[in-house]
């Protein structure tokens, strides 16, 4: 059991979608944490089960729903002692409400974390969205952006299929040169169409994008935005709990 006297509350990270993306989010949680020693870091429980059914296949009617597996993972994290949770997969947020209900505790939404960073950047203009076809179809990013007055820009369906989806598939298969070539092309296309801000809204994409691919654009790494939101929530929940304990 994790000692409850920690400065931070315990995060439950629902991952495996895919494993590399989960590791990237975890690494960024560590890098986003102001720490001088091991004990200053956020306690994290990770559920990394790659056998969760494919989220995009489910949304496009090509495969089974991952909802039951997502709920199973959520309940495992809850039983293990997670105080709050996050989902290390963009497309899986289509089932966010089912996860939140099963968690019965706060669950950070990745789109909220991303939009918060865009709002803080004060960068006007269209916001390009690079994501799976499933995330695009779900529409949760578009709704979150429009609610804050931003204009979402998504790739043309032909570009989505031939460039973005293939880049993500290449990244998942470890074909990094191909993934980098394709995603660089997608970035160029959205930039030419007027997007000054770009969201890497698939947890595999930050692994394939290099800084030089994005010159002149404001890039929001959804993994990093989620990591920062997790650290902030862990700290705030811990501070509130400690203040409450001091009053008792």
C-alpha positions as CSV (number, residue, x, y, z in Angstrom):
1,X,0.0,0.0,0.0
2,X,1.1,3.6,-0.7
3,X,1.6,5.7,2.4
4,X,-1.2,8.2,2.7
5,X,1.0,10.9,4.2
6,X,2.4,11.8,0.7
7,X,2.4,15.4,-0.4
8,X,0.6,14.3,-3.6
9,X,-2.5,12.1,-4.1
10,X,-2.1,8.9,-6.1
11,X,-2.8,8.9,-9.8
12,X,-4.2,5.9,-11.6
13,X,-3.1,5.9,-15.2
14,X,-5.2,3.8,-17.6
15,X,-2.9,2.9,-20.4
16,X,-1.8,0.2,-22.8
17,X,-3.2,2.1,-25.8
18,X,-0.4,1.7,-26.8
19,X,2.3,0.8,-24.4
20,X,4.8,3.3,-25.8
21,X,2.4,6.1,-25.5
22,X,1.7,5.1,-21.9
23,X,5.4,5.2,-21.1
24,X,5.7,8.6,-22.8
25,X,2.9,10.0,-20.6
26,X,4.5,8.5,-17.5
27,X,7.9,9.9,-18.4
28,X,6.4,13.4,-18.9
29,X,4.6,13.2,-15.6
30,X,8.0,12.7,-14.0
31,X,9.6,15.5,-16.0
32,X,6.7,17.9,-15.2
33,X,7.0,17.3,-11.5
34,X,9.1,19.8,-9.4
35,X,11.2,17.4,-7.4
36,X,14.5,17.4,-5.6
37,X,14.3,13.8,-4.4
38,X,12.4,10.5,-5.1
39,X,9.8,11.2,-2.4
40,X,8.8,14.5,-4.2
41,X,7.3,12.6,-7.2
42,X,3.6,11.8,-7.8
43,X,2.6,8.3,-6.8
44,X,1.4,6.6,-10.0
45,X,-0.4,3.3,-10.4
46,X,-0.3,2.2,-14.1
47,X,-2.7,-0.2,-15.8
48,X,-1.0,-1.0,-19.1
49,X,-3.0,-3.8,-20.9
50,X,-2.5,-3.6,-24.6
51,X,-5.3,-6.1,-25.3
52,X,-8.0,-3.5,-24.9
53,X,-9.9,-3.6,-28.3
54,X,-8.9,-1.0,-30.8
55,X,-10.8,2.3,-30.1
56,X,-10.8,3.6,-33.7
57,X,-12.0,0.3,-35.1
58,X,-14.9,0.4,-32.6
59,X,-15.9,4.0,-33.6
60,X,-15.7,3.2,-37.3
61,X,-17.8,0.0,-36.9
62,X,-14.9,-2.4,-37.7
63,X,-14.5,-4.0,-34.3
64,X,-15.8,-4.6,-30.7
65,X,-16.3,-1.8,-28.2
66,X,-13.4,-1.3,-25.7
67,X,-15.8,0.0,-23.0
68,X,-15.9,-3.2,-20.9
69,X,-12.1,-3.4,-20.9
70,X,-11.7,0.2,-20.1
71,X,-14.1,-0.2,-17.1
72,X,-12.2,-3.3,-16.0
73,X,-9.0,-1.3,-16.0
74,X,-10.6,1.6,-14.2
75,X,-11.9,-0.7,-11.4
76,X,-8.5,-2.3,-11.1
77,X,-6.9,1.1,-10.5
78,X,-9.7,2.0,-8.1
79,X,-9.2,-1.2,-6.1
80,X,-5.4,-0.5,-6.0
81,X,-5.9,2.8,-4.3
82,X,-6.0,5.5,-7.0
83,X,-7.3,8.8,-5.8
84,X,-7.9,10.2,-9.3
85,X,-7.3,9.0,-12.8
86,X,-6.2,9.8,-16.3
87,X,-6.5,7.9,-19.6
88,X,-3.3,7.7,-21.6
89,X,-5.1,7.5,-24.9
90,X,-6.9,10.2,-26.8
91,X,-9.4,8.1,-28.7
92,X,-10.5,6.3,-25.5
93,X,-11.9,9.5,-24.3
94,X,-15.0,8.8,-26.4
95,X,-15.8,6.5,-23.4
96,X,-14.8,9.1,-20.8
97,X,-18.2,9.1,-19.1
98,X,-18.2,5.3,-18.6
99,X,-14.7,5.5,-17.1
100,X,-15.6,8.4,-14.9
101,X,-18.7,6.6,-13.6
102,X,-16.7,3.4,-12.9
103,X,-13.9,5.4,-11.2
104,X,-16.3,7.2,-8.8
105,X,-13.5,9.8,-8.4
106,X,-12.0,12.6,-10.5
107,X,-10.8,11.7,-14.0
108,X,-8.8,14.3,-16.0
109,X,-10.0,14.8,-19.5
110,X,-7.2,15.1,-22.0
111,X,-9.1,17.6,-24.2
112,X,-9.6,19.9,-21.2
113,X,-5.9,19.8,-20.5
114,X,-5.0,20.6,-24.1
115,X,-7.5,23.4,-24.5
116,X,-6.3,24.9,-21.2
117,X,-2.8,25.1,-22.6
118,X,-4.0,26.7,-25.8
119,X,-6.0,29.3,-23.9
120,X,-3.0,30.1,-21.8
121,X,-0.8,30.5,-24.8
122,X,-3.0,33.4,-26.1
123,X,-2.3,32.2,-29.7
124,X,-5.2,33.3,-32.1
125,X,-6.2,31.5,-35.3
126,X,-7.3,28.0,-36.4
127,X,-6.2,25.0,-34.4
128,X,-5.2,22.0,-36.4
129,X,-6.0,18.6,-35.0
130,X,-3.8,15.5,-35.8
131,X,-5.5,12.5,-34.3
132,X,-6.9,9.1,-35.2
133,X,-10.0,8.9,-37.4
134,X,-11.8,7.6,-34.4
135,X,-11.0,10.7,-32.3
136,X,-12.0,12.9,-35.2
137,X,-15.3,11.1,-35.6
138,X,-16.0,11.2,-31.8
139,X,-15.7,15.0,-32.0
140,X,-14.8,15.7,-28.4
141,X,-11.8,17.8,-29.3
142,X,-13.9,19.9,-31.7
143,X,-16.5,20.5,-29.1
144,X,-14.0,21.4,-26.4
145,X,-12.2,23.8,-28.8
146,X,-15.4,25.5,-30.0
147,X,-16.6,25.9,-26.5
148,X,-13.6,28.1,-25.9
149,X,-13.9,30.1,-29.1
150,X,-11.3,28.2,-31.1
151,X,-11.8,27.1,-34.7
152,X,-10.8,23.4,-35.1
153,X,-9.3,22.3,-38.4
154,X,-9.1,18.6,-39.3
155,X,-7.4,17.0,-42.3
156,X,-9.4,16.2,-45.4
157,X,-10.7,12.6,-45.2
158,X,-8.3,11.5,-47.9
159,X,-5.3,13.0,-46.1
160,X,-6.5,11.5,-42.8
161,X,-6.6,8.1,-44.3
162,X,-3.5,8.2,-46.5
163,X,-1.2,10.2,-44.3
164,X,-2.3,10.7,-40.6
165,X,-3.7,7.2,-40.0
166,X,-0.8,5.6,-41.8
167,X,1.6,7.6,-39.6
168,X,0.0,6.4,-36.5
169,X,-0.1,2.8,-37.6
170,X,3.6,3.1,-38.5
171,X,4.4,4.5,-35.1
172,X,2.5,1.7,-33.4
173,X,4.5,-0.8,-35.5
174,X,7.8,0.8,-34.7
175,X,8.4,2.0,-38.3
176,X,9.7,5.3,-37.2
177,X,11.2,6.7,-40.4
178,X,7.9,6.2,-42.2
179,X,5.9,7.6,-39.3
180,X,8.1,10.7,-39.2
181,X,7.9,11.2,-42.9
182,X,4.1,10.9,-43.0
183,X,3.4,13.1,-40.0
184,X,5.8,15.8,-41.3
185,X,3.7,15.9,-44.4
186,X,0.4,16.2,-42.4
187,X,1.9,19.1,-40.4
188,X,2.8,20.8,-43.7
189,X,-0.7,20.4,-45.0
190,X,-2.4,21.8,-42.0
191,X,0.1,24.7,-41.8
192,X,-0.6,25.5,-45.5
193,X,-4.3,25.5,-44.7
194,X,-3.9,28.2,-42.1
195,X,-3.4,26.3,-38.8
196,X,-1.0,28.3,-36.5
197,X,-1.6,26.0,-33.5
198,X,-1.4,22.2,-33.9
199,X,-2.5,19.5,-31.4
200,X,-0.7,16.2,-31.5
201,X,-3.9,14.5,-30.4
202,X,-2.8,10.9,-30.6
203,X,-0.6,9.6,-27.9
204,X,1.8,8.0,-30.4
205,X,2.4,11.2,-32.4
206,X,4.7,13.0,-30.0
207,X,7.0,10.1,-30.3
208,X,7.2,10.6,-34.1
209,X,7.4,14.5,-34.3
210,X,10.7,16.4,-34.2
211,X,10.9,20.1,-33.4
212,X,12.2,21.0,-36.8
213,X,9.0,19.5,-38.3
214,X,7.0,22.3,-36.6
215,X,8.9,25.5,-37.2
216,X,6.6,28.6,-37.0
217,X,3.8,26.7,-35.4
218,X,2.6,26.5,-31.7
219,X,2.6,22.8,-31.0
220,X,0.5,21.2,-28.1
221,X,1.7,17.8,-27.2
222,X,-1.4,16.2,-25.7
223,X,0.8,13.8,-23.7
224,X,2.6,16.7,-22.1
225,X,-0.6,18.6,-21.4
226,X,-2.1,15.6,-19.7
227,X,1.0,15.1,-17.7
228,X,1.0,18.7,-16.4
229,X,-2.7,18.4,-15.6
230,X,-2.0,15.2,-13.6
231,X,0.8,16.8,-11.6
232,X,-1.3,19.9,-10.9
233,X,-4.2,17.8,-9.8
234,X,-2.1,15.5,-7.6
235,X,-0.5,18.5,-5.9
236,X,-3.8,20.4,-5.4
237,X,-5.7,17.4,-4.0
238,X,-2.8,16.6,-1.7
239,X,-2.7,20.2,-0.5
240,X,-6.4,20.4,0.2
241,X,-6.3,17.1,2.1
242,X,-3.4,18.2,4.2
243,X,-5.1,21.6,5.0
244,X,-8.3,19.7,6.0
245,X,-6.3,17.4,8.2
246,X,-4.7,20.3,10.0
247,X,-8.1,21.7,10.8
248,X,-9.3,18.5,12.5
